[in-house]
Structure formats: structure tokens, C-alpha cells
Amino acid sequence: METKVVTAHVPLPLADKIDDLAQRLERSKAWIVKQALTAWVELEEERRRLTLEALADVDAGNVIDHQAIQAWADSLDTDSSLPIPNK
């Protein structure tokens, strides 16, 4: 796999934590940073996918009325809670 060098300035406390992790895990600092970036990028990609999916649901009208949700939530503290609202 081809690679590309990426440079970033990080706060000293974070750099120290990376140094400590690298030493404790017996890995290079580059490996630690690559793992962290990979996890963050995957998280952001999933967040974007879920956001687009939610927006598509809104556009398709697959939503539940706010008042219905509020009434259901308010009923949870009572002896006769309402059923979960659906579309």
C-alpha cells in the first residue's frame, strides 16, 4: 500500500500521551497515530452515513410527530404509560 506523510502539530500533553502509549505497547508513534486516525475516520464516515440516512427518512416523510413523542415521554413517569409512537 502506498503511503503519504502527514504532518500535524499536537499539544505537548497529547504528544506525551502518544509517547507513553508507544512505549507501553511497544509500538511506534506512527503506528499509534495511524490507529487513532483510522478509528476517527471510520467514526466520522459512519456518522455521515447515519445523517444522510436520517435526512432521507425525513424527506420520505418517515417521521413521528413531536407532540406524540412528547406525550409518550411524559407518560413514562405515570402508572399508565402510552405505547411507543410509530409512523
N, CA, C and O of each residue as an XYZ file, in Angstrom:
348
protein
N       0.848     -1.176      0.000
C       0.000      0.000      0.000
C       0.895      1.242      0.000
O       1.858      1.332      0.761
N       0.560      2.178     -0.858
C       1.304      3.432     -0.875
C       0.947      4.248      0.356
O      -0.159      4.144      0.888
N       1.892      5.055      0.799
C       1.635      5.895      1.960
C       1.983      7.335      1.650
O       2.643      7.630      0.653
N       1.538      8.214      2.502
C       1.807      9.634      2.379
C       2.101     10.170      3.777
O       1.416      9.824      4.739
N       3.103     10.998      3.879
C       3.445     11.591      5.162
C       2.512     12.758      5.422
O       2.326     13.622      4.566
N       1.927     12.775      6.614
C       1.044     13.853      7.037
C       1.656     14.442      8.311
O       1.992     13.716      9.247
N       1.791     15.733      8.326
C       2.386     16.404      9.478
C       1.312     17.151     10.240
O       0.431     17.775      9.650
N       1.395     17.080     11.568
C       0.420     17.792     12.401
C       1.116     18.272     13.663
O       1.961     17.579     14.232
N       0.751     19.453     14.081
C       1.212     19.960     15.367
C       0.186     19.552     16.406
O      -1.007     19.816     16.251
N       0.652     18.910     17.463
C      -0.254     18.492     18.529
C       0.225     19.100     19.845
O       1.419     19.337     20.026
N      -0.700     19.348     20.750
C      -0.313     19.886     22.054
C       0.663     18.933     22.760
O       0.570     17.714     22.610
N       1.578     19.492     23.513
C       2.584     18.681     24.202
C       1.981     17.590     25.088
O       2.494     16.471     25.085
N       0.914     17.863     25.846
C       0.346     16.770     26.660
C      -0.133     15.582     25.814
O       0.005     14.430     26.226
N      -0.687     15.861     24.648
C      -1.126     14.779     23.761
C       0.081     14.030     23.207
O       0.077     12.801     23.142
N       1.101     14.761     22.813
C       2.324     14.124     22.303
C       2.947     13.234     23.373
O       3.450     12.152     23.071
N       2.915     13.688     24.618
C       3.443     12.878     25.716
C       2.635     11.600     25.894
O       3.197     10.535     26.148
N       1.328     11.706     25.761
C       0.482     10.513     25.873
C       0.786      9.529     24.751
O       0.818      8.318     24.973
N       1.009     10.049     23.549
C       1.356      9.189     22.412
C       2.689      8.498     22.682
O       2.829      7.300     22.434
N       3.652      9.234     23.182
C       4.950      8.648     23.536
C       4.779      7.531     24.567
O       5.361      6.455     24.429
N       3.977      7.798     25.599
C       3.753      6.804     26.651
C       3.077      5.553     26.105
O       3.472      4.433     26.428
N       2.054      5.752     25.274
C       1.367      4.606     24.677
C       2.300      3.785     23.803
O       2.305      2.556     23.871
N       3.085      4.464     22.988
C       4.014      3.766     22.100
C       4.991      2.918     22.902
O       5.284      1.779     22.540
N       5.486      3.478     23.980
C       6.429      2.743     24.815
C       5.739      1.565     25.508
O       6.271      0.455     25.526
N       4.571      1.805     26.070
C       3.853      0.760     26.796
C       3.437     -0.384     25.873
O       3.512     -1.554     26.247
N       2.995     -0.032     24.657
C       2.529     -1.048     23.704
C       3.651     -1.615     22.847
O       3.444     -2.535     22.055
N       4.845     -1.050     23.017
C       5.993     -1.450     22.208
C       5.683     -1.322     20.718
O       5.950     -2.219     19.918
N       5.115     -0.183     20.386
C       4.788      0.168     19.001
C       5.388      1.531     18.696
O       5.776      2.272     19.599
N       5.456      1.847     17.414
C       5.972      3.165     17.043
C       4.900      4.233     17.249
O       3.705      3.940     17.283
N       5.356      5.471     17.386
C       4.395      6.579     17.494
C       3.554      6.653     16.218
O       2.364      6.963     16.272
N       4.168      6.373     15.083
C       3.437      6.391     13.815
C       2.305      5.371     13.830
O       1.225      5.650     13.311
N       2.529      4.195     14.412
C       1.501      3.166     14.482
C       0.340      3.642     15.353
O      -0.827      3.456     15.006
N       0.679      4.266     16.504
C      -0.350      4.773     17.409
C      -1.211      5.812     16.690
O      -2.439      5.753     16.753
N      -0.580      6.748     16.020
C      -1.306      7.827     15.331
C      -2.142      7.247     14.196
O      -3.278      7.674     13.987
N      -1.595      6.279     13.459
C      -2.354      5.661     12.359
C      -3.606      4.964     12.889
O      -4.677      5.076     12.293
N      -3.475      4.243     14.009
C      -4.631      3.573     14.606
C      -5.695      4.585     15.022
O      -6.886      4.385     14.780
N      -5.252      5.671     15.650
C      -6.192      6.697     16.113
C      -6.894      7.364     14.937
O      -8.109      7.559     14.971
N      -6.151      7.712     13.912
C      -6.757      8.355     12.745
C      -7.723      7.421     12.025
O      -8.790      7.846     11.582
N      -7.351      6.162     11.911
C      -8.227      5.188     11.261
C      -9.554      5.077     12.006
O     -10.620      5.087     11.390
N      -9.486      4.971     13.332
C     -10.712      4.863     14.133
C     -11.556      6.120     14.003
O     -12.777      6.028     13.879
N     -10.932      7.293     14.028
C     -11.681      8.546     13.946
C     -12.336      8.696     12.578
O     -13.498      9.091     12.483
N     -11.593      8.382     11.520
C     -12.155      8.500     10.169
C     -13.335      7.544     10.003
O     -14.358      7.921      9.429
N     -13.206      6.320     10.495
C     -14.319      5.365     10.411
C     -15.541      5.878     11.169
O     -16.670      5.746     10.697
N     -15.317      6.458     12.335
C     -16.418      7.016     13.124
C     -17.104      8.153     12.373
O     -18.333      8.215     12.332
N     -16.333      9.037     11.791
C     -16.913     10.163     11.039
C     -17.644      9.691      9.792
O     -18.682     10.251      9.441
N     -17.124      8.675      9.119
C     -17.817      8.133      7.941
C     -19.154      7.521      8.342
O     -20.152      7.688      7.640
N     -19.176      6.809      9.472
C     -20.427      6.217      9.950
C     -21.408      7.304     10.364
O     -22.602      7.204     10.085
N     -20.911      8.340     11.026
C     -21.772      9.454     11.423
C     -22.393     10.102     10.185
O     -23.581     10.426     10.189
N     -21.614     10.290      9.141
C     -22.141     10.897      7.906
C     -23.182      9.990      7.259
O     -24.221     10.462      6.798
N     -22.899      8.671      7.226
C     -23.845      7.726      6.633
C     -25.173      7.757      7.382
O     -26.238      7.780      6.766
N     -25.107      7.759      8.704
C     -26.333      7.789      9.506
C     -27.087      9.101      9.335
O     -28.318      9.117      9.317
N     -26.350     10.200      9.209
C     -27.003     11.501      8.993
C     -27.728     11.523      7.661
O     -28.870     11.978      7.584
N     -27.079     11.038      6.608
C     -27.720     11.004      5.290
C     -28.934     10.077      5.292
O     -29.951     10.373      4.664
N     -28.822      8.961      5.999
C     -29.955      8.038      6.114
C     -31.123      8.704      6.837
O     -32.277      8.553      6.434
N     -30.826      9.432      7.892
C     -31.876     10.128      8.643
C     -32.527     11.212      7.799
O     -33.748     11.367      7.817
N     -31.719     11.961      7.062
C     -32.274     13.006      6.201
C     -33.154     12.410      5.103
O     -34.171     12.999      4.737
N     -32.770     11.253      4.578
C     -33.590     10.580      3.568
C     -34.928     10.156      4.179
O     -35.967     10.250      3.526
N     -34.904      9.691      5.426
C     -36.153      9.339      6.107
C     -37.049     10.562      6.262
O     -38.259     10.474      6.050
N     -36.474     11.686      6.625
C     -37.252     12.922      6.775
C     -37.858     13.309      5.432
O     -39.042     13.635      5.346
N     -37.031     13.270      4.379
C     -37.527     13.620      3.040
C     -38.656     12.699      2.598
O     -39.563     13.125      1.883
N     -38.605     11.429      3.024
C     -39.637     10.461      2.649
C     -40.852     10.528      3.567
O     -41.827      9.806      3.364
N     -40.794     11.392      4.575
C     -41.919     11.531      5.491
C     -41.964     10.476      6.585
O     -42.976     10.331      7.270
N     -40.886      9.749      6.748
C     -40.821      8.720      7.788
C     -40.422      9.350      9.121
O     -39.317      9.139      9.621
N     -41.330     10.112      9.671
C     -41.059     10.812     10.925
C     -42.230     10.598     11.881
O     -43.327     10.213     11.476
N     -41.968     10.855     13.148
C     -43.019     10.773     14.167
C     -43.240     12.167     14.713
O     -42.286     12.886     15.010
N     -44.478     12.541     14.841
C     -44.860     13.864     15.300
C     -44.256     14.164     16.673
O     -44.280     13.315     17.564
N     -43.719     15.361     16.839
C     -43.090     15.758     18.093
C     -44.057     15.663     19.270
O     -43.681     15.195     20.345
N     -45.283     16.097     19.077
C     -46.253     16.045     20.169
C     -46.507     14.609     20.621
O     -46.692     14.354     21.810
N     -46.516     13.678     19.679
C     -46.726     12.272     20.036
C     -45.561     11.749     20.874
O     -45.763     11.017     21.843
N     -44.361     12.123     20.500
C     -43.175     11.713     21.264
C     -43.209     12.343     22.656
O     -42.942     11.675     23.654
N     -43.538     13.623     22.711
C     -43.572     14.322     23.996
C     -44.620     13.707     24.922
O     -44.367     13.521     26.112
N     -45.796     13.393     24.375
C     -46.849     12.781     25.187
C     -46.401     11.414     25.693
O     -46.647     11.075     26.850
N     -45.755     10.634     24.853
C     -45.246      9.327     25.265
C     -44.204      9.478     26.370
O     -44.260      8.785     27.387
N     -43.233     10.407     26.158
C     -42.183     10.623     27.155
C     -42.778     11.081     28.486
O     -42.362     10.617     29.547
N     -43.737     11.979     28.429
C     -44.378     12.468     29.658
C     -45.117     11.342     30.385
O     -45.209     11.337     31.612
N     -45.639     10.394     29.615
C     -46.417      9.317     30.231
C     -45.543      8.273     30.919
O     -46.058      7.446     31.672
N     -44.249      8.292     30.679
C     -43.374      7.266     31.249
C     -43.283      7.355     32.765
O     -42.995      6.356     33.424
N     -43.523      8.529     33.323
C     -43.490      8.709     34.776
C     -44.845      8.446     35.432
O     -45.014      8.697     36.625
N     -45.795      7.950     34.674
C     -47.128      7.723     35.221
C     -47.381      6.224     35.366
O     -46.582      5.394     34.934
N     -48.518      5.905     35.987
C     -48.888      4.485     36.141
C     -49.433      3.890     34.851
O     -49.498      2.668     34.711
N     -49.823      4.741     33.908
C     -50.366      4.241     32.640
C     -49.608      4.870     31.477
O     -50.099      5.803     30.842
N     -48.408      4.357     31.201
C     -47.614      4.909     30.110
C     -48.221      4.550     28.753
O     -48.808      3.483     28.573
N     -48.066      5.452     27.831
C     -48.581      5.253     26.479
C     -47.678      4.305     25.704
O     -46.501      4.164     26.034
N     -48.221      3.649     24.673
C     -47.356      2.824     23.827
C     -46.399      3.721     23.020
O     -46.681      4.894     22.775
N     -45.300      3.153     22.631
C     -44.315      3.903     21.839
C     -44.956      4.336     20.531
O     -45.518      3.503     19.820
N     -44.885      5.615     20.197
C     -45.465      6.083     18.938
C     -44.756      5.468     17.733
O     -43.559      5.185     17.780
N     -45.497      5.269     16.675
C     -44.869      4.829     15.439
C     -45.397      5.650     14.287
O     -46.298      6.472     14.454
N     -44.836      5.423     13.127
C     -45.123      6.243     11.948
C     -46.567      6.222     11.564
O     -46.957      6.867     10.591
